[in-house]
Amino acid sequence: MGKPFKKREYRHWTDPEIDDLRHGKLPEGRSYPQCCMKALALGLPRPPSPSGRHMWLPEEIAELKKGKVPAGRTVNACIARGYSLGLRVIDLGNGEIKVESLHNEPPSRCSMLAKAEILSRMRDEGLTYTQIADLVGVSKQYVCDMVHKFRSTPKYAKSKEKSNDRVGKLVQEFNEKNN
């Protein structure tokens, strides 16, 4: 037979424990992850780690931004910390990393925005979503989604002025982007 069933006991947080947590101390008998979760639930800052190792030093952050793995840190730790700093950290597989800004658009999104820009300009020319969908050979919903995605980007504000391009040229451009 298996182990006998034992009901888990839950120990509620007491006021003195919450008070300790508010003052940045770990309450006696509580684990660090428990304290982090309770602090998150209360809207408090995360308490300091008992080992102190979770804290990134400014020198380590500077080293990470230069594309080097700081001593004593793993590549996965660098990826997690980079994300919180607004950086994309790519593991090159040999213990080295490549660091990019998250604000740069990935290539797939750039090509999607280029197609969306063409569809948006067609819409600015006065065509309906159905007419654009028939010309390009996609669904009306796809055209609508792409136009809305493009118009929600800051790039749209810059390119809003009416284009002199005709619809035929725009359809040709879209087809070239698709291939």
C-alpha positions as CSV (number, residue, x, y, z in Angstrom):
1,M,0.0,0.0,0.0
2,G,0.9,3.6,-0.3
3,K,1.6,6.2,2.3
4,P,-1.3,7.1,4.5
5,F,-3.0,10.4,3.6
6,K,-2.0,13.3,5.8
7,K,-3.8,16.6,5.5
8,R,-1.6,19.6,4.9
9,E,-1.6,22.1,7.7
10,Y,-1.7,25.7,6.7
11,R,-0.1,28.3,9.0
12,H,-1.6,31.7,8.5
13,W,0.6,34.8,8.6
14,T,0.5,36.6,11.9
15,D,0.6,40.4,12.3
16,P,4.2,40.3,13.8
17,E,5.4,38.3,10.8
18,I,3.8,40.7,8.3
19,D,5.4,43.6,10.3
20,D,8.8,41.9,10.0
21,L,8.2,41.6,6.3
22,R,7.3,45.3,6.0
23,H,10.6,46.1,7.7
24,G,12.6,44.0,5.3
25,K,13.3,41.1,7.7
26,L,12.5,37.4,7.1
27,P,10.1,36.1,9.8
28,E,11.3,33.2,11.8
29,G,10.0,29.9,10.4
30,R,9.2,31.2,7.0
31,S,11.1,30.4,3.8
32,Y,12.5,33.0,1.4
33,P,10.1,32.0,-1.4
34,Q,7.1,32.3,1.1
35,C,8.2,35.8,2.1
36,C,8.6,36.8,-1.5
37,M,5.1,35.7,-2.4
38,K,3.6,37.3,0.6
39,A,5.4,40.6,-0.1
40,L,4.2,40.4,-3.7
41,A,0.6,39.9,-2.5
42,L,0.9,42.8,-0.1
43,G,2.5,45.1,-2.6
44,L,5.8,45.3,-0.6
45,P,9.3,45.2,-2.1
46,R,10.9,41.8,-2.2
47,P,12.9,41.1,1.1
48,P,16.7,40.7,0.8
49,S,17.9,37.2,0.1
50,P,19.4,35.4,3.1
51,S,22.4,34.5,1.1
52,G,22.7,38.0,-0.5
53,R,23.6,36.3,-3.8
54,H,20.5,37.4,-5.6
55,M,21.6,41.0,-5.6
56,W,23.3,42.1,-8.8
57,L,26.1,44.6,-8.2
58,P,26.4,47.6,-10.5
59,E,29.8,46.2,-11.8
60,E,28.0,42.9,-12.8
61,I,25.2,44.8,-14.6
62,A,27.8,46.9,-16.5
63,E,29.6,43.6,-17.5
64,L,26.3,42.1,-18.6
65,K,25.6,45.2,-20.8
66,K,29.0,44.7,-22.4
67,G,28.0,41.2,-23.4
68,K,30.1,39.2,-20.8
69,V,28.8,36.7,-18.3
70,P,29.8,38.1,-14.8
71,A,31.9,35.7,-12.7
72,G,29.7,33.6,-10.5
73,R,26.6,34.0,-12.7
74,T,25.1,31.6,-15.1
75,V,23.9,32.3,-18.6
76,N,20.3,31.7,-17.5
77,A,20.7,34.2,-14.7
78,C,22.1,36.7,-17.2
79,I,19.1,36.1,-19.5
80,A,16.6,36.7,-16.6
81,R,18.4,39.8,-15.4
82,G,18.8,41.2,-18.9
83,Y,15.1,40.9,-19.5
84,S,14.3,42.9,-16.3
85,L,16.8,45.6,-17.6
86,G,15.1,45.8,-21.0
87,L,17.8,43.7,-22.8
88,R,17.5,40.6,-24.9
89,V,20.3,38.2,-23.9
90,I,21.0,35.5,-26.4
91,D,22.9,32.3,-25.4
92,L,25.5,31.6,-28.1
93,G,26.0,28.1,-26.7
94,N,29.7,28.2,-25.8
95,G,29.3,30.1,-22.5
96,E,29.1,33.4,-24.3
97,I,26.2,35.8,-24.7
98,K,25.0,38.4,-27.1
99,V,23.1,41.4,-25.7
100,E,20.5,43.4,-27.7
101,S,18.0,46.0,-26.7
102,L,14.4,44.8,-26.4
103,H,13.3,47.9,-28.1
104,N,14.7,46.7,-31.5
105,E,12.1,45.0,-33.5
106,P,12.9,41.4,-34.5
107,P,13.2,40.7,-38.2
108,S,9.9,38.9,-38.4
109,R,8.0,41.8,-36.9
110,C,9.8,44.3,-39.2
111,S,8.6,42.4,-42.3
112,M,5.1,42.1,-40.8
113,L,5.0,45.9,-40.2
114,A,6.2,46.5,-43.8
115,K,3.3,44.4,-45.1
116,A,0.9,46.2,-42.7
117,E,2.2,49.6,-43.9
118,I,1.3,48.7,-47.5
119,L,-2.2,47.5,-46.5
120,S,-2.7,50.7,-44.5
121,R,-1.7,52.9,-47.4
122,M,-4.2,51.0,-49.6
123,R,-6.8,51.7,-47.0
124,D,-5.7,55.4,-47.0
125,E,-6.3,55.4,-50.8
126,G,-10.0,54.8,-50.1
127,L,-10.3,51.0,-50.6
128,T,-12.4,48.9,-48.3
129,Y,-11.1,46.0,-46.3
130,T,-13.0,43.6,-48.7
131,Q,-11.5,45.2,-51.8
132,I,-8.0,45.0,-50.4
133,A,-8.5,41.4,-49.4
134,D,-9.7,40.5,-52.9
135,L,-6.7,42.3,-54.5
136,V,-4.1,40.8,-52.3
137,G,-5.6,37.3,-51.9
138,V,-6.0,37.2,-48.1
139,S,-9.0,37.4,-45.8
140,K,-10.8,40.6,-44.8
141,Q,-10.0,40.0,-41.1
142,Y,-6.3,39.6,-41.9
143,V,-6.3,43.0,-43.7
144,C,-8.2,44.6,-40.8
145,D,-5.8,43.1,-38.1
146,M,-2.7,44.2,-40.0
147,V,-4.0,47.7,-40.6
148,H,-4.8,48.1,-36.9
149,K,-1.4,46.7,-35.9
150,F,0.4,49.1,-38.1
151,R,-1.7,52.1,-37.1
152,S,-1.0,51.4,-33.4
153,T,2.8,51.8,-34.0
154,P,4.6,55.1,-33.6
155,K,5.9,54.6,-37.1
156,Y,2.3,55.2,-38.4
157,A,2.3,58.8,-37.2
158,K,5.4,59.5,-39.3
159,S,4.1,58.0,-42.5
160,K,0.5,59.1,-42.3
161,E,0.8,61.7,-45.1
162,K,-1.0,60.5,-48.2
163,S,1.0,58.4,-50.6
164,N,1.1,59.1,-54.3
165,D,1.4,55.4,-55.1
166,R,-1.4,53.7,-56.9
167,V,-3.1,50.6,-55.8
168,G,-1.5,48.3,-58.4
169,K,2.0,49.3,-57.3
170,L,1.0,48.6,-53.6
171,V,-0.4,45.2,-54.5
172,Q,2.9,44.4,-56.3
173,E,4.9,45.6,-53.2
174,F,2.8,43.4,-50.9
175,N,3.4,40.4,-53.0
176,E,7.1,41.0,-53.1
177,K,7.2,41.2,-49.3
178,N,5.2,38.0,-49.1
179,N,7.8,36.1,-51.1
